[in-house]
Amino acid sequence: MGFYNPDYEVYPATGLKYYAVVWLFTDKLMIELTDIDTVATNIGLKEMVTDVLGKDILTQTQKEISDDQLDEIFEKLREQKLFAGYNLGEAYEILGRYYIHHDTSLTKDALAITKTYNRIFEPYRMVYDIGTRRQVFI
């Protein structure tokens, strides 16, 4: 199950297989690829969508999703404590304090969040050194 979001309109994107993120840091380029079905399964997306839209959504070829229904699905996603007991916003804040502000009191939490992120997303990650144009193994 996937969704396509052109101009914030949501449509089924059943052919979507992977999601890629590219981050450019000062001296590194990171590319991360994850399988959409793996993530959807690991976060329980199908169950959330079915809960909001009803069980018949899985057999229909096309169904409009109202803004209220979409908001409800997003809220269910935001509320989940997927990352070592933290929801996405809390995990993001902890990682920011740890990595950006160097708050070493959060080391244990940051490592636990990273571990659960890797378990949920199962990403394939490549990191390149911008200066040498070579892959960095981390």
Backbone hydrogen bonds, N-H to C=O, Kabsch-Sander energy under -0.5 kcal/mol:
donor,donor_aa,acceptor,acceptor_aa,energy
4,Y,11,Y,-2.5
7,D,5,N,-0.5
8,Y,5,N,-0.8
9,E,6,P,-1.9
11,Y,4,Y,-1.8
11,Y,9,E,-0.5
13,A,2,G,-2.2
16,L,13,A,-1.8
19,Y,34,T,-2.7
21,V,32,E,-2.6
23,W,30,M,-2.9
25,F,23,W,-0.6
25,F,28,K,-3.3
29,L,128,Y,-2.5
30,M,23,W,-3.0
31,I,126,M,-3.0
32,E,21,V,-2.8
33,L,124,Y,-2.6
34,T,19,Y,-2.4
36,I,17,K,-2.4
39,V,35,D,-2.0
40,A,36,I,-2.9
41,T,37,D,-2.4
42,N,38,T,-2.6
43,I,39,V,-2.0
44,G,40,A,-0.6
44,G,41,T,-0.8
45,L,40,A,-2.3
48,M,44,G,-1.9
49,V,45,L,-2.9
50,T,46,K,-2.6
51,D,47,E,-2.3
52,V,48,M,-2.0
53,L,49,V,-3.4
54,G,50,T,-2.2
57,I,54,G,-1.3
58,L,55,K,-1.2
59,T,56,D,-1.2
60,Q,56,D,-0.9
66,S,64,E,-0.6
70,L,66,S,-2.6
71,D,67,D,-2.6
72,E,68,D,-2.1
73,I,69,Q,-2.2
74,F,70,L,-2.6
75,E,71,D,-2.5
76,K,72,E,-2.2
77,L,73,I,-2.2
78,R,74,F,-2.7
79,E,75,E,-2.2
80,Q,76,K,-1.1
82,L,80,Q,-1.1
83,F,86,Y,-2.3
84,A,82,L,-1.1
85,G,81,K,-0.7
86,Y,83,F,-1.3
91,A,87,N,-2.8
92,Y,88,L,-2.5
93,E,89,G,-2.1
94,I,90,E,-2.5
95,L,91,A,-2.7
96,G,92,Y,-2.2
97,R,93,E,-2.4
98,Y,94,I,-2.3
99,Y,95,L,-3.2
100,I,96,G,-1.9
101,H,96,G,-1.4
103,D,97,R,-2.2
104,T,102,H,-1.4
106,L,103,D,-1.9
107,T,104,T,-1.4
110,A,106,L,-3.2
111,L,107,T,-2.4
112,A,108,K,-2.0
113,I,109,D,-2.7
114,T,110,A,-2.4
115,K,111,L,-2.3
116,T,112,A,-2.3
117,Y,113,I,-2.5
118,N,114,T,-2.4
119,R,115,K,-1.8
120,I,116,T,-2.5
121,F,117,Y,-2.9
122,E,118,N,-1.5
124,Y,33,L,-3.1
125,R,123,P,-0.6
126,M,31,I,-2.8
127,V,136,V,-0.6
128,Y,29,L,-3.0
129,D,134,R,-3.1
130,I,27,D,-2.4
130,I,128,Y,-0.6
133,R,129,D,-1.9
134,R,129,D,-0.7
136,V,127,V,-3.8
138,I,136,V,-0.7
